[in-house]
Structure formats: structure tokens, C-alpha cells
Amino acid sequence: LRLKGQGERGPGGAGDVYVEVKVKPHPVFERRGDDIYIETPITLKEAVLGGKITAPTIAGDVAVRVPKYSSSGTVLRLKGRGAPKKAGGAGDQYVKLKIVLPEGGDKELEDFVKNWKGAETARKDFAGA
């Protein structure tokens, strides 16, 4: 930022002051234009069965519906929950889902996956598979 005439006096009058502003990244929110992006953890149960989770927005927490069979990387849009626009209104917020497995493991989950018939289908259309 340039503050014209706010600097020290010199032979030609007051100089200018230059202020450099650095904005630290927020630990949760990422701003891109008027839109806000977050990554939110969900459980395997929430991913498979769907349901409601709470997601933070810049204006406070909101309830978000996770569709059944959501994969990690699925992005949900919260219309009008982004940063304010100069012309009025607000951008959107995008919630990227990240499936997080139980810390320390879960024996019952391991046993289920070992016997699950659909476990080998994730890369069926993947190049080189």
C-alpha cells in the first residue's frame, strides 16, 4: 500500500510510506476469488450411508448432507456461503470430503473388508489395470 505524503520530510516535501501486507493462510479456509474451499473429514460410515455433518463456514457452522456412497474427493457446493462480493451477494463454499479411517484400526472393519466381494472394483477402469 502506498500512503502518499505520509513519509518523512525531505528537501522536496514529505515522502511516501509503503506498507507491505502479508495475509497468513487460514488453517481451515482457502479463498479463491469470492469462493471458499475447505476439506472436511468424514467417517467411512458417513461415506457409505450418507447423512448430515456439520461444516464450518466463514459465517458459522452449517449442516451439510453427505450423499450415500460419497468417495474421498467428492466436492459439495454451499451456494452463497463464500466471501462477500463487491456487487452484493456472496460467492460459494466448496466442501471436499476426505474419508478418515479409525485411528489404531478396527478389527471388525478389517474382517468385513477381507470377506467383502466388492473390494477389488476400485480400479477396474483405471489405465494399466
The 8 nearest C-alpha neighbors of each residue, nearest first, counted from 0:
[[1, 18, 17, 19, 2, 20, 16, 3],
 [0, 2, 17, 16, 3, 18, 15, 19],
 [1, 3, 16, 15, 5, 17, 4, 0],
 [2, 4, 15, 5, 1, 16, 14, 6],
 [3, 5, 15, 13, 14, 6, 2, 16],
 [4, 6, 15, 3, 2, 16, 14, 13],
 [7, 5, 14, 15, 16, 13, 4, 8],
 [6, 8, 13, 14, 9, 5, 15, 12],
 [9, 7, 13, 12, 14, 6, 10, 11],
 [8, 10, 12, 11, 13, 7, 14, 6],
 [9, 11, 12, 8, 13, 14, 7, 6],
 [10, 12, 9, 13, 8, 14, 7, 4],
 [13, 11, 9, 8, 10, 14, 4, 7],
 [14, 12, 8, 4, 7, 6, 9, 5],
 [15, 13, 6, 4, 7, 8, 5, 12],
 [14, 16, 6, 3, 4, 5, 2, 17],
 [15, 17, 6, 2, 5, 1, 18, 3],
 [18, 16, 1, 0, 2, 15, 19, 3],
 [17, 19, 0, 20, 1, 16, 2, 21],
 [20, 18, 0, 21, 17, 1, 16, 22],
 [19, 21, 18, 22, 0, 23, 17, 1],
 [22, 20, 23, 19, 24, 18, 0, 25],
 [23, 21, 24, 20, 25, 19, 30, 29],
 [22, 24, 25, 21, 26, 20, 29, 28],
 [25, 23, 26, 22, 29, 28, 27, 30],
 [24, 26, 28, 27, 23, 29, 22, 30],
 [25, 27, 28, 24, 29, 23, 37, 38],
 [28, 26, 25, 37, 29, 38, 36, 55],
 [29, 27, 37, 25, 36, 26, 35, 30],
 [30, 28, 36, 35, 37, 31, 25, 27],
 [29, 31, 35, 34, 32, 36, 28, 33],
 [32, 30, 34, 33, 35, 29, 36, 82],
 [31, 33, 34, 30, 35, 82, 90, 84],
 [32, 34, 90, 82, 81, 31, 84, 83],
 [35, 33, 90, 81, 91, 31, 32, 92],
 [34, 36, 92, 30, 81, 29, 93, 31],
 [37, 35, 93, 29, 92, 28, 94, 30],
 [38, 36, 94, 28, 27, 95, 39, 93],
 [37, 39, 95, 94, 96, 97, 40, 36],
 [38, 40, 96, 97, 95, 37, 41, 94],
 [39, 41, 97, 98, 99, 96, 38, 42],
 [42, 40, 98, 97, 99, 45, 39, 96],
 [43, 41, 45, 44, 99, 98, 46, 100],
 [42, 44, 46, 45, 98, 47, 100, 41],
 [43, 45, 42, 47, 46, 48, 49, 41],
 [46, 44, 49, 42, 48, 43, 47, 50],
 [47, 45, 69, 43, 44, 68, 49, 48],
 [46, 48, 68, 44, 67, 45, 49, 43],
 [49, 47, 67, 45, 44, 46, 68, 50],
 [50, 48, 67, 66, 45, 65, 46, 47],
 [49, 51, 65, 64, 45, 48, 52, 66],
 [50, 52, 64, 63, 65, 62, 53, 49],
 [53, 51, 63, 62, 54, 64, 50, 65],
 [52, 54, 62, 61, 63, 60, 55, 51],
 [55, 53, 60, 61, 62, 52, 56, 63],
 [54, 56, 60, 59, 61, 53, 57, 58],
 [55, 57, 59, 58, 60, 54, 80, 61],
 [56, 58, 59, 55, 81, 80, 82, 28],
 [57, 59, 56, 60, 80, 55, 81, 61],
 [60, 58, 56, 57, 55, 61, 54, 80],
 [59, 61, 55, 54, 56, 53, 62, 58],
 [62, 60, 54, 53, 55, 63, 59, 56],
 [61, 63, 53, 52, 51, 54, 64, 60],
 [64, 62, 52, 51, 53, 61, 65, 54],
 [63, 65, 51, 50, 66, 52, 62, 49],
 [64, 66, 49, 50, 51, 63, 67, 69],
 [67, 65, 49, 69, 64, 68, 50, 46],
 [68, 66, 49, 48, 47, 69, 46, 65],
 [69, 67, 47, 46, 70, 66, 48, 49],
 [70, 68, 46, 67, 66, 73, 47, 71],
 [71, 69, 73, 72, 68, 46, 98, 96],
 [72, 70, 97, 96, 98, 73, 69, 95],
 [71, 73, 96, 95, 70, 97, 74, 69],
 [72, 74, 96, 71, 70, 95, 69, 75],
 [75, 73, 95, 94, 72, 93, 96, 76],
 [74, 76, 94, 93, 95, 73, 77, 96],
 [77, 75, 93, 92, 78, 94, 74, 91],
 [76, 78, 92, 91, 80, 93, 79, 75],
 [77, 79, 91, 80, 76, 92, 90, 81],
 [78, 80, 91, 89, 90, 81, 77, 88],
 [81, 79, 91, 92, 78, 77, 90, 89],
 [82, 80, 91, 90, 92, 34, 35, 89],
 [81, 83, 33, 89, 90, 34, 84, 35],
 [82, 84, 89, 88, 90, 81, 33, 85],
 [85, 83, 89, 87, 86, 88, 33, 82],
 [84, 86, 87, 83, 88, 89, 33, 82],
 [87, 85, 84, 88, 83, 89, 90, 33],
 [88, 86, 84, 85, 89, 83, 90, 82],
 [87, 89, 84, 83, 86, 79, 90, 85],
 [90, 88, 83, 84, 79, 82, 81, 80],
 [89, 91, 81, 33, 34, 79, 82, 80],
 [92, 90, 81, 78, 79, 34, 80, 77],
 [91, 93, 35, 81, 77, 80, 34, 36],
 [92, 94, 76, 36, 75, 77, 35, 74],
 [95, 93, 75, 37, 74, 38, 36, 96],
 [94, 96, 74, 38, 72, 73, 39, 37],
 [97, 95, 39, 71, 72, 73, 38, 40],
 [96, 98, 71, 40, 39, 41, 72, 99],
 [99, 97, 41, 71, 42, 40, 43, 96],
 [98, 100, 42, 41, 40, 97, 101, 43],
 [99, 101, 42, 102, 43, 98, 104, 41],
 [102, 100, 104, 103, 99, 105, 42, 43],
 [103, 101, 104, 100, 105, 99, 42, 106],
 [102, 104, 101, 105, 100, 106, 109, 99],
 [105, 103, 102, 101, 106, 100, 109, 108],
 [104, 106, 108, 107, 109, 101, 103, 102],
 [107, 105, 109, 108, 110, 104, 111, 103],
 [106, 108, 110, 109, 105, 111, 112, 104],
 [109, 107, 111, 105, 106, 110, 112, 104],
 [110, 108, 106, 112, 111, 107, 113, 105],
 [111, 109, 107, 113, 108, 112, 106, 114],
 [110, 112, 108, 114, 109, 113, 115, 107],
 [111, 113, 115, 109, 114, 110, 108, 118],
 [114, 112, 110, 111, 115, 109, 118, 116],
 [113, 115, 112, 111, 116, 110, 118, 109],
 [116, 114, 112, 117, 118, 113, 111, 110],
 [115, 117, 118, 114, 119, 112, 113, 120],
 [118, 116, 115, 119, 120, 121, 112, 114],
 [117, 119, 116, 115, 120, 112, 121, 113],
 [120, 118, 117, 121, 116, 122, 123, 115],
 [119, 121, 123, 122, 118, 117, 124, 116],
 [122, 120, 123, 119, 118, 124, 125, 117],
 [123, 121, 125, 124, 120, 128, 119, 126],
 [122, 124, 120, 125, 121, 128, 119, 126],
 [125, 123, 122, 126, 128, 121, 120, 127],
 [124, 126, 122, 128, 123, 127, 121, 120],
 [127, 125, 128, 124, 122, 123, 121, 120],
 [126, 128, 125, 124, 122, 123, 121, 120],
 [127, 125, 126, 123, 122, 124, 121, 120]]
